[in-house]
């Protein structure tokens, strides 16, 4: 298994569309979205970055046909049958885990990727790669007071199978 992946420009476009589709039902509805204080554009961007993390990890584990889903929150794994993908916008915070999360699921922490603005060069136009940091089963989770799993508790990616 590889532990980094840079999206193609076509995959980035798919993630931009997915980000819009994930935010669409919340557009101009500040009371339906607990994070609305950041606004719709930021929320679409955040959804796009996270969709990119899902797509990049799917490619890392060899799933060439995977596409990120819309409106499946908590009803299925991010990568169906495999795991939940958790993206960290702040590399120091670790993996987010809440009491609504499935203790029987596997969680993978992903960083970098589309959150970094980069200049792309022809012919590939690839940006900053996403990086898989580690993984953990839900039942192994010990969270800090901010609801995060410290990276030191994650299994190395070489043990993900």
Order of alpha helices (4+ residues) and beta strands (2+ residues): beta-alpha-alpha-beta-beta-beta-beta-beta
